[in-house]
Amino acid sequence: MLEDITGEEIKRQFKSNKTLRFVTIGIGVLVIGILGYFLYRQFVVKPANEKSKHVYWEGLNYAKIDSTDLAIEYLESEVKKYDGRIGGEVAQFVLGRQLMESKDFEGAIEQLEGVDTEDTYVSIMAVGLQADCLSEMKKYEDAANKYLEAADMLENELTTPMYLMKAGLCSEEIKNFPKAAEMYQRIVDDYPSYAGQHQVEKYLSKASNMKVGK
């Protein structure tokens, strides 16, 4: 669960474990760390899941060499076979990400909605990726709401400010500047380190000075 993991622990495990680095290539920087650490806990710390471990390997290998279509074809069949088992759920997560790469955002959302794991970070990322899909489809209001859902699933220094920021940017796209300002203000108040690194106060100042619909 999320309370067992910190951002630094994810980074430490990812840097020190060659297997984690291999199996998570091609999925995205933050997703890599989170999914990698999840796999480590499930298949090293919890070896009972060993039987379903092979499910996602070939799909990840295809993703590694940018063979998105082959990855999708393989993962679709494995998700059907192993739905409900850890390997199958990981495969479904990776499938959703690969469908995003192929610009099939509706298909990606369908897969990501079906991901069911006990790991809070992976669950949060699945919701966050759904929001990314909605944003790519220019459904900015829906995307902002989905980002906020991801941000509020369990507050933490890693994903909460990131998704609040994305919610703010999507709110700006639909000229809902008060909502954007609200998101930025939460980051400034509750996550000052992130706010400083990403110059959130500039976004807050801009949104606060804009009029709705301007």
C-alpha positions, 0 to 999 in steps of 0.5 A: 500500500502507499503508506509502505512506499516513499518517493525516495524508496522507489528511486532507490529500488529502481536504481539498485535493481536491474530487473526493475529497470528492464521490465519497466522500460518504455512506460514513462518516467514516473510510471516506470518507478511506480510500476517497477517498485510494485513489481518488485514487491509483488514478485520478490517480496510476495513470491506467491504471484510468481506463476503469473509473472511471465504474462507481461514480459513479452509485451514489455519487450515489444514496448522496449523496441517501440513495437507498439502494435505487437505489444498491444496484440500480445498484451490483449490476449494475456489480459484475457487469460490472466484477468484478476491475477497480479500478472494480468493486472500489470499487463492490463496497465501496460496495455493501457499505456501502449494504447495511449502510445498508439493514440487509441485513447478511448481504448486506453481508458477502457483498459485502465479502468479495469486495472485492479491492484492492491497497490495504491500508487499503481491505482492512482497512476491508472486514474492519472493516465485516464486523465491524460487520455481525456486531456489528449482528446481535448475533454479538458473539463473531464480531464481536470475532474479525473486529475483531481480524483487521482490527486485526492485518492491518497495525498502524498508528496509524489503524485498529489501536486503533480495531478493538481498541477495538471488539473489546473492546466486543464481548467485554464484550457476551458478558461475556468481560472478560479478553479485553476487558481484553487488547484495552484493554491493547494500546491503552494500551501500544501506542497511548497517544495513542488511549488518551488521546483515548478514555479507554481506561484507564477501560474497562481498569479496568472490564473488569479488575475484572469477573468472567467471566459477571457 
